[in-house]
Amino acid sequence: MCGIAGYIGRDQAAPIILDGLSRLEYRGYDSAGIAVYDGEKIHMQKAMGRLRVLEEMTQHGATLPGFCGIGHTRWATHGSPSDTNAHPHMNEENTIAVVHNGIIENYAVLKSRLEKKGYRFASETDTEVLAHMLTEYYRGDPVEAIEKVMHRVEGSYALGIMFLDHPHHIYAARKDSPLVVGEREDGKFIASDVPAILHYTRSVYYMENEEIVCLSNEHTRFFNVDGESIQKEPVTIDWDIHAAEKGGYEHFMLKEIHEQPQAIRDTVSPRIRENEIDLDDIGLDEEKIRGLRRISVVACGSAYHTGVTGKYVLEELARIPVEVDLASEYRYRNPIYEPDSLTIVVSQSGETADSLAALRDAKAHGSQVLAIVNVVGSSIAREADNVLYTWAGPEISVATTKAYSAQLAAFYLLALKFAQIRGTVTPERFRTLLDALRRLPGQAESLLAQKEKIQYFANHYLATEHIFFMGRGIDYALCLEASLKLKEISYIHSEAYAAGELKHGTISLMENGTLVVAVATQDALYPKTVSNIVEVKTRGAFVMALTTFKHNDMEKCADYVLYVPETEGPFMGSLSIIPLQLFAYYVSLGRGLDVDKPRNLAKSVTVE
Ligand code: M6R
């Protein structure tokens, strides 16, 4: 995600801000920018690419003198990575400068309203609406203008703001995107994450949702969204710097597992407006969607697994035949392209060589290509006809977790939208599914509380040599991912099986104590999977089952049961995967392995 650093005090601001931003580099970004107020003018410098470029341009801050400033590293969401789209953004008069983390969901409506009033936009970003809105509401009192803007924008934000009228002041505000304020005797700081300021101070205020702060050399004043003054107490940070980068988590993977509710929320919520799904930007009009005769999903690794789930969900809800291919197979198998079909390429990095080659092949054969991608401006995003971005934020751990969850969410959006247009779900069922989709992030959050139970179980299986995952339907698709997760970070051999397929060969591997993880969350298939559990138990297997709370009769046949909350059947994978990611994580941790950087693997596979 993007990073924010700001400073006001007795030292030159720019070097401190650049240093703060450099400590947020691990979060990933594609451009950086800084604005410094020298008491007369707000000077700004932005640069695409690494922070090093901005540092060189500004001679490490020396060309931007001043004691007050804000800086930003941008990870593109709205608008491609570029100098113009980099933050800070300023109003036309250059009197207000803004940096922003998060997504302004109603920016399109706000932008067109502002344009009608004559405001001219320089960038493609959602953030720029904030600079113009602040101009619109500013009557001399910055806090009042910020309040008014906060009452009107929807979405998530952490903001750092400077007003030309108010030298030696920085303003900041937040909602659903982290922001901290640091203090020491000779200076004050704002940052999106603690590591940015930990070298300067350990005395920190955590901003809560819908709070505003005004920093000057003399005061640190907090306000609520109605402009009323509020009192806050600073806390002392005692983490070491390394732990701070991971937000206090031991590994990026654990941090990213915890970011999944937000990743799902950020992917889904900007696309739901007034009980409708808005996918106008994916280049498929209603006629095309109605006429679709086939969808091909192409991807690698975990992205392929989301495609397998996508097949179940799209076929069930939208009644379109879907085929799913590994990109490395697809590109050489001379696939058959038909008119009225759509190719969906799924990729977190957007740089996977095989997926990119498959995309090019599909385009060369005239197929329309929709990419589900996490990294804005990546090769796959650029070359696809249209993109449905997952807003998971930068993923650092090699083992994907939050990007996988965001990809699933993207498939749910597509399936629901297609189903509605094709009339394959009733309006009532559509509403029920939409409500369920909205509830998913909260349910995912509740699952994270089961961590200790999963760690306890994982610790008993650190020495296991083989693990089998089995399930039917969507549960099977989920098993593919759970098995891959375990393999890649624990180095334990594991296999995922469609439960009904076991007796066609693999059951011969069952012996006393073999660990089988059985997933049974689909009501219609539940009795079938239970029969398969009985079959493997009869051959001596130890079964850990994962099911929903209502199926507590599972305790009678499985040895250990993990429960997940219930959602609509097509969306169950988003909940069931979380305990199994945690299982893989704790096994890897218990075995003393490098969780975030497993041997032989790279985060982005740009070679064949
Ligand atoms: O960046 P992509 O989504 O295209 O990457 C595809 C796979 O390389 C990736 O999902 C890989 O399997 C992960 N390490 C799984 O955790």
Boltz pocket constraint, residues with backbone or C-beta under 6 A from the ligand:
constraints:
  - pocket:
      binder: B
      contacts: [[A, 300], [A, 301], [A, 302], [A, 303], [A, 304], [A, 346], [A, 347], [A, 348], [A, 349], [A, 350], [A, 351], [A, 352], [A, 355], [A, 398], [A, 399], [A, 400], [A, 401], [A, 485], [A, 488], [A, 601], [A, 602], [A, 603], [A, 604], [A, 605]]
      max_distance: 6.0
